Amino acid sequence: MLLNVKFANILEWKSILQAINEIAEEVMFICNQEGITFRGLDSSHVSLLEITFPRSSFISFNCTSTFFGISVSDFKTMINSASNNDQIELLIDTPNKMRIFINGNLQMKYDLNLIEKSSINTPNPKINASSKISLSPDILIKIMSNIERVSENVKISSFDQKIQFSGSGIIGNATVDLEGNNADVSLLEITRDASSIYSLEYMAKIIKNIGKASKNVSMQYGDKTPMHMLFEMPSSTKVEYYLAPRIET
């Protein structure tokens, strides 16, 4: 038995798989006694997504140290057939196939062919963070959606007790100010003024996909540095996202 796990945090898995699908088509998961992890770069090496499903996030967990490659789209399609209040069991007892059991009002079973996938040990980017903010995912999704109306990029600037999100494009400009005393902000720490520009093509999709299943989002960045985002999930699942800044020419 290589893997036999059960979980009920269906919405988290659906959201995370959708986010992974934005990064790559075929990926590798690593499994050991601590849990199941994934780390992947997008094809342009602009963003890195790291997921940890710890042992504690599963109803039952039995795994030998192994890894398995999957087509994200195919895996996502099967998981999406479950209702959010169902339970899912993943079983790998042969190297080339995963069996997926969905238990709820309907009893469903899928066989997913596994693929060969090599892993590259990609280090996490170093973040010289001078600004840290924790806020509700709903308000962050709203901010990104508003900036997306006019721009392909978002400029995030830190001032004394305020973070400003802005963007500009052919049709005009948009600016959103977020004060530290906002009810949706649980933490705001700014050690010095900073400003960085990030691609909404990469950032907005991850925020919308994972944000809808998370309780809180923490963001760290500095002046023209990568962005580090940590999504707090209802279970103990850990989702981290790194995004390189755009350099103004």
C-alpha positions as CSV (number, residue, x, y, z in Angstrom):
1,M,0.0,0.0,0.0
2,L,1.6,3.2,-1.2
3,L,-1.2,5.6,-0.2
4,N,-4.6,5.3,1.5
5,V,-6.1,8.6,2.8
6,K,-9.5,10.0,3.5
7,F,-10.5,13.6,3.8
8,A,-13.6,15.8,4.0
9,N,-12.2,19.3,3.3
10,I,-13.5,19.0,-0.2
11,L,-13.8,22.8,-1.0
12,E,-10.2,23.3,0.0
13,W,-9.0,20.5,-2.4
14,K,-11.2,21.9,-5.2
15,S,-9.9,25.4,-4.8
16,I,-6.2,24.3,-4.4
17,L,-6.4,22.0,-7.5
18,Q,-7.8,24.9,-9.5
19,A,-4.9,27.0,-8.4
20,I,-2.4,24.3,-9.2
21,N,-4.0,24.0,-12.7
22,E,-3.1,27.6,-13.3
23,I,0.6,26.7,-12.6
24,A,1.1,23.5,-14.5
25,E,-0.7,20.7,-16.4
26,E,1.2,17.8,-15.0
27,V,2.6,17.9,-11.4
28,M,4.1,15.6,-8.8
29,F,2.9,15.2,-5.2
30,I,5.2,14.0,-2.5
31,C,3.9,11.8,0.3
32,N,5.5,10.8,3.6
33,Q,4.4,10.3,7.2
34,E,4.0,14.0,7.7
35,G,1.5,14.5,4.9
36,I,1.2,15.3,1.2
37,T,3.0,18.2,-0.4
38,F,3.3,20.0,-3.7
39,R,5.7,22.6,-5.0
40,G,5.6,23.9,-8.5
41,L,6.8,26.8,-10.7
42,D,4.8,28.1,-13.6
43,S,6.4,27.7,-17.1
44,S,7.7,31.3,-17.1
45,H,9.2,30.9,-13.6
46,V,7.4,34.0,-12.4
47,S,5.4,32.3,-9.6
48,L,5.8,29.4,-7.2
49,L,3.0,27.6,-5.4
50,E,3.6,25.4,-2.4
51,I,0.9,23.3,-0.8
52,T,1.1,21.2,2.4
53,F,-1.7,18.9,3.3
54,P,-0.5,17.8,6.8
55,R,-1.5,14.5,8.3
56,S,-3.8,16.3,10.7
57,S,-6.0,17.6,7.8
58,F,-7.1,14.0,6.9
59,I,-9.7,11.8,8.5
60,S,-7.3,8.9,8.1
61,F,-3.8,8.8,6.7
62,N,-1.6,5.9,5.7
63,C,1.3,6.5,3.4
64,T,4.8,5.3,2.7
65,S,7.4,7.7,1.5
66,T,6.6,8.0,-2.2
67,F,5.6,10.4,-4.9
68,F,3.1,10.3,-7.7
69,G,2.5,12.3,-10.8
70,I,-0.9,13.3,-12.1
71,S,-2.7,15.3,-14.8
72,V,-4.1,18.2,-12.7
73,S,-7.1,18.7,-15.1
74,D,-8.1,15.0,-14.9
75,F,-7.7,14.8,-11.1
76,K,-9.6,18.1,-10.7
77,T,-12.4,16.9,-12.8
78,M,-12.9,13.8,-10.7
79,I,-12.6,15.7,-7.4
80,N,-15.1,18.3,-8.6
81,S,-17.7,15.6,-9.0
82,A,-17.9,15.4,-5.2
83,S,-20.2,17.6,-3.1
84,N,-18.6,19.8,-0.5
85,N,-20.1,17.7,2.3
86,D,-18.9,14.3,0.9
87,Q,-15.8,12.3,1.9
88,I,-13.1,11.3,-0.5
89,E,-10.7,8.4,-0.3
90,L,-7.5,8.2,-2.3
91,L,-5.9,4.8,-2.8
92,I,-2.7,3.9,-4.6
93,D,-1.7,0.2,-4.3
94,T,0.0,0.0,-7.7
95,P,2.6,2.4,-9.1
96,N,0.6,3.5,-12.1
97,K,-3.0,4.0,-10.9
98,M,-4.9,6.0,-8.2
99,R,-8.3,4.9,-7.1
100,I,-10.7,7.7,-6.0
101,F,-13.8,6.8,-3.9
102,I,-16.4,9.5,-3.3
103,N,-18.8,8.8,-0.5
104,G,-22.0,10.8,-0.1
105,N,-25.5,10.7,-1.4
106,L,-23.9,8.9,-4.3
107,Q,-21.1,6.3,-4.1
108,M,-18.7,7.1,-6.9
109,K,-15.4,5.5,-7.9
110,Y,-12.7,6.6,-10.4
111,D,-9.5,5.2,-11.6
112,L,-6.9,7.8,-12.5
113,N,-3.8,6.8,-14.5
114,L,-0.7,8.2,-12.9
115,I,2.2,9.6,-14.9
116,E,5.9,9.7,-14.7
117,K,7.0,13.1,-13.4
118,S,10.4,14.2,-12.2
119,S,10.9,16.8,-9.5
120,I,13.2,19.8,-9.4
121,N,14.2,21.1,-6.0
122,T,13.3,24.8,-6.3
123,P,14.2,26.9,-3.4
124,N,11.8,29.5,-2.1
125,P,12.5,33.1,-3.0
126,K,14.1,35.3,-0.3
127,I,11.7,38.0,0.8
128,N,13.1,41.2,2.3
129,A,9.7,42.2,3.7
130,S,9.2,45.7,5.0
131,S,5.4,45.4,4.8
132,K,3.1,42.8,6.2
133,I,-0.7,42.8,6.0
134,S,-3.3,40.2,7.0
135,L,-6.8,40.6,5.7
136,S,-10.0,38.8,4.8
137,P,-9.9,37.0,1.5
138,D,-13.3,38.6,0.5
139,I,-11.9,42.1,0.6
140,L,-8.7,41.1,-1.2
141,I,-10.7,39.5,-4.0
142,K,-12.8,42.6,-4.3
143,I,-9.7,44.8,-4.5
144,M,-8.1,42.7,-7.2
145,S,-11.4,42.6,-9.2
146,N,-11.6,46.4,-9.1
147,I,-8.1,46.9,-10.3
148,E,-8.5,44.3,-13.0
149,R,-11.2,46.4,-14.5
150,V,-8.6,48.9,-15.9
151,S,-5.2,47.2,-15.6
152,E,-3.2,44.1,-16.2
153,N,-0.9,44.9,-13.3
154,V,-1.4,46.0,-9.7
155,K,1.0,48.4,-7.9
156,I,1.0,47.8,-4.1
157,S,2.4,50.7,-2.1
158,S,2.9,51.0,1.6
159,F,2.7,54.2,3.6
160,D,2.2,54.9,7.3
161,Q,-0.7,52.7,8.4
162,K,-2.0,52.4,4.8
163,I,-1.6,50.2,1.8
164,Q,-2.6,51.4,-1.6
165,F,-3.5,49.2,-4.5
166,S,-3.5,50.9,-7.9
167,G,-3.5,50.1,-11.6
168,S,-3.7,51.9,-15.0
169,G,-4.5,51.0,-18.5
170,I,-6.0,52.2,-21.7
171,I,-9.4,53.1,-20.3
172,G,-8.1,54.9,-17.2
173,N,-6.8,54.4,-13.6
174,A,-8.0,52.8,-10.4
175,T,-6.9,53.3,-6.8
176,V,-8.0,51.5,-3.6
177,D,-6.7,52.6,-0.2
178,L,-6.8,50.2,2.7
179,E,-6.3,51.7,6.2
180,G,-4.9,49.8,9.1
181,N,-8.1,50.4,11.1
182,N,-10.3,48.7,8.5
183,A,-12.4,45.9,10.0
184,D,-11.2,43.5,7.4
185,V,-7.5,44.0,8.3
186,S,-6.2,41.9,11.2
187,L,-2.6,43.0,10.9
188,L,-0.7,45.8,9.3
189,E,3.0,46.3,9.9
190,I,5.0,48.7,7.8
191,T,8.7,49.4,8.7
192,R,9.3,51.6,5.7
193,D,7.6,52.9,2.6
194,A,7.7,50.4,-0.3
195,S,6.2,49.9,-3.7
196,S,6.1,46.8,-6.0
197,I,4.2,46.0,-9.2
198,Y,2.8,42.5,-9.8
199,S,1.0,40.8,-12.7
200,L,-2.7,40.4,-12.2
201,E,-2.7,37.5,-14.6
202,Y,-0.8,35.5,-12.0
203,M,-1.9,37.1,-8.7
204,A,-5.7,37.5,-9.2
205,K,-6.3,33.9,-10.3
206,I,-4.6,32.5,-7.2
207,I,-6.3,34.9,-4.9
208,K,-9.8,34.1,-6.4
209,N,-9.3,30.4,-6.5
210,I,-7.8,29.8,-3.0
211,G,-9.3,32.9,-1.4
212,K,-12.8,31.5,-1.7
213,A,-11.9,28.6,0.6
214,S,-9.6,30.4,3.0
215,K,-10.2,32.3,6.3
216,N,-7.4,34.8,6.1
217,V,-4.6,35.9,3.8
218,S,-1.3,37.3,4.9
219,M,0.9,39.2,2.4
220,Q,4.6,40.2,2.8
221,Y,6.7,42.2,0.4
222,G,9.3,45.0,0.2
223,D,10.4,47.6,-2.3
224,K,10.5,45.9,-5.7
225,T,10.7,42.4,-4.1
226,P,8.8,39.2,-4.6
227,M,5.4,38.9,-2.9
228,H,4.8,36.1,-0.4
229,M,1.2,35.1,0.3
230,L,0.1,32.7,3.0
231,F,-3.5,31.5,2.9
232,E,-5.0,30.3,6.2
233,M,-7.4,27.4,5.5
234,P,-10.2,26.1,7.8
235,S,-8.2,22.9,8.1
236,S,-4.5,22.9,8.9
237,T,-3.6,22.8,5.2
238,K,-0.9,25.3,4.3
239,V,-0.9,27.3,1.1
240,E,2.0,29.6,0.2
241,Y,2.4,31.6,-3.0
242,Y,5.4,33.5,-4.3
243,L,5.2,36.0,-7.1
244,A,8.1,37.9,-8.7
245,P,7.7,41.6,-9.2
246,R,7.4,43.3,-12.6
247,I,10.3,45.6,-13.3
248,E,9.3,49.0,-14.8
249,T,11.3,50.0,-17.8
